[in-house]
Amino acid sequence: MVIPLSARVDLARGGRWTSLAGGGREWLWSRPDPARDEVSPGSAFVDAGGLEECVPTVRGRPDHGDAWSRPWTGTAAHATVTCDGFELTRTIGAEAGAVVATYRLSADPGFRFVWSAHALLDLGEKARLVAPHGTPLRIYPEAAPLLDTAWPPGAPYLEGHWPAPFGLELDRLGPADGSAAGAVLRCASVRVEDGSDVLDLRVEAPPGVPVGTALWRNLGGFPDHAPYRSIGVEPMLGTVFDVAEAGPDDAAQVPASGELTWRLVVAAERM
């Protein structure tokens, strides 16, 4: 059964999605943090949950990108943020019960970037992430203690395959166990299953634009001083967390027109 979804956003605080709800369920996890109200461009990331628009990078500098720390202008349905070197416009609507966000990034031709819909989801301990078996992925160094192979010195990531790269069952979103793992899957769509509830997330981009889905499986392993459990499932343009590490085919690039457009589609079902 299709469950119609609706979204709420906070334009004053980085255009952050504060709610993605339907059928009596709130899908977005949140953790109030007063420091979120005090950020400015270039600030260290403050994790308040929800869905943050991370662009032109996720990791690296600026921390989680340049858009989350700036006020947006417009309305919930049609909003814009102006950042260093680019402008991002987002239109949010509905199609057959799904929430659909359409994005347009305007910049000089050749501008390279990574974008992530950094969605932290409120999921039970038995929830699973479903992606095509064998999907290529990149797994990042925080997962090194969990792998059945030694981490090569200085490697920014390792290449593996879904769902269990190097013996780590990433599809199981699990209870808090003190671990944290980040990965980028090279697929445009995934499904989250949590009991009878299902959430489908998909990114649609022009041919030739690299797309992926990031997973941040924080089972109480981050941050070191006050860890908590949080699960990020993040449709992306690009296939690395840090645009500075992107190879020729790892980041989106603004074409000669000076604009690149793409869509995020989020739909829910109850089985």
N, C-alpha and C positions, 0 to 999 in steps of 0.2 A: 504494500500500500504506500503510495506517494504521500509524504508529509510536507505540506507547504512550509517554506522557510521565510523568515524575515530577518533583516539586519538593522542594527543601530550603530551609528558612528559618532565619534567625538572630534569635530573638526578643529577645535581649539588645541587639542592635544595630539597633534600629528596625524589627524585623520583616522585614528585608531578605531577598529571595529570593536565595540563594547558588547555586542550581543549578536548571536546567530541562533535563532530559536524557532521551534516548531513542534507541534504535537505534545506540548507540555514539557519539552526538554530544552535546556540551554546547552549548546554545544561548546561554547567558549569558556575556558577556565580563566580565572582572574585572581590576582593577589594585590589588594590595595597597597600602595606605597606612596607616601606623601612626597617623596623625592621626584615622582613623575611630573608633578605640577611645576617643578622648578627648572626643568631642563631647558637648554638652549642649543643652537646648532654647534656640534662638536662635542657635546656632553657624552660621558660614558653612558651606555645603555642602562635604562631602568626598566626592569621586567615587571610590568603590571598585568601581564596576561593579555587576553583578547587576541586580536589579529592586527599586527603592525605591518605597515608598508615599508619594507626594507629595500632601498635602492639608493645609490648605484652599487652597493655591496652589502653583504651580511656581516661577515667577519672582516677584520682589517680596519681601515680608516676611511670615512668616519664609522665609528662603532655602530653596527646595524644600519648603516646608511645615513642619508642626509634628510630624509623626509619625515621620519617618526618624531623628530625633535622640533619641528617647525609647525606653526599654525597654518591650517588650510583655509581657503576662502570659498564661498559658494554655499551650496546646500548639501544635505545628506545625499540627495540624488545625483548631484553634479558638482564636484569640488575640484579645486586646483591647488597645488603647492609649487612654489618657485624655490629652487635650490641652486647651489653653486653649479653652473654649467648646464642646467636642464630645468624643464618644467614638466610636471606630471599632472594629468587630468584624469579623474576617475568618475565614471557614471555607473550608478547602481540601479538595477531594475529586477524584474522577475520574468521568468519564462517557464510555464508549465510547472509551477511550484518551486522551481529552483531560483536561487539568488544568482544573478549574473552581474559581474562587474566588468566594465569595458574600460581599458586604459589607453591613454595616448601619451607617449613621452616625446617631447620636442627638445631637440638639441642640435648642435652642429653635426653635419654628416660625418660618420666615422666614430662618433662618441660610443664607447663600449661600456656596458654595465651589466650587472646582475640584479635581478628583482626577485624578491620572495614575498609571498603572502604568508607572513610569519604567524600562523594560526596555532595557538596553544589550546588544546582541546581538553574538556573535562570528561575523562574516560575512566572506567572501572579497571580493576586489576586483571580482568580476563579479556580485555579488549585486544583486537588483532588488527594489524595493517596488512591489507591484501594488495599485492602487485603481481604482475606477470612473473612466473617462475623463471629464474635465470636472468632477470633484468640486470644489466651492468650497473655497478654503483661504485662510489668512492666513499671510503670510511676514514674517519679523521682520528688524530692521535690520542684524544681522550679515551678512545676505546681500546688502546693498546693492551692494557692489563687483562682484557677480556678475551683476547684472541689466542688461537692455538699456534701462532707464529710470532717470531720476534719482529719488532718494529725496526725497519731500516733507519739508521741514524740520519736525521735531517729530512726524512721524507714528509711532505706536507699531507699526503694521504696515501692509501693503498687502494688498488683496483680489485674489486671482488664481484660477487653475484648474489642476488636476492634468492632466498630469504636468510641464508646463514653463512655470510662471508667469514672465512677462517674460523668456522665453528660457532660463531655468535648468532643466535636465533633472534634477529632483529624484529621479526614480525610479531613477536610476543611483547606486548606493551607493559605487562606485569606490575607486581607490587614493588614498593621501594626496597632496594637491596644495596644502596650505596654506590651504584654505578651511574655512568653517563656515557652516551655514545651519540655521535653525529654522523650522518651519512647523506649523500646525494644520489638518488636513484635516477637513472636516465630513462624515465618514462613520464608521459604527460598526464597520466591519470592514476589514481589509487582509490581504494575503498577502505574505510574504517568500519569494523564490525564490533559493536559493543552490546552484547545480549541480543535482543530483537531489533535494535536500532542500527541503522546503516547510514553512513555519510560518504557520499561520492564527491571527490574533488578533482577538477580537471582544468588544465590550462590549454588555451587554444592560441596559436601564434602563426604568423605567416611562414610559408615554406623556407627552410634554411635557417630559421632562428632556433638555437638550441634551447630545449625545454627539459625540465626535470622536476623531481619532487624531493624536497629535503625532509629528513626525519631527525628530530632532536628528541632522543629517548633518555630523559633525565629521570632516573629512578632514585632520586635522593643523593646523587653524586655531585651536585653543583648547586650553588657555589660552595667553596671549601668552608667558609666561615659560618654559613647558615643554610645548609642544603634543604631542598624541597623536591617533591615529585612534580614534574611537568612534562607533557607530551606535545611536541610540535610536529605537525604535518603540514608541509609548506610547498604548495605549487610554486614553480620557479621559471624564470627565464635565465638560462645559464646552467652550468653543471658543476660549478665550484662555489664554495662559500665566499671566497675572497677574490674580487675581480682582479687584484694585483697578481694572483697566481694563475689567471686564466690563460690557456693556450689559445691558438688561433680560432678554434671552434668551440670554446668553452663559455663565451659571453655573447650577449646580444649586442648588436651594433646598429646605430641609427643609419638608415639609408640616405641616398642623395636627396630625397624629399624633405629631410629634416624632421621626420616624424615616424615613430614606430607604434603600431597599435596591437593589442592582444586582449584576450578575454579570460576571466576566471569564472568557472561554473561550479556551483556547490549545490548538491541536491541530497535529499534525505528520503529514506524509506523506513517502514516498520514491517518486519517480517511476521 
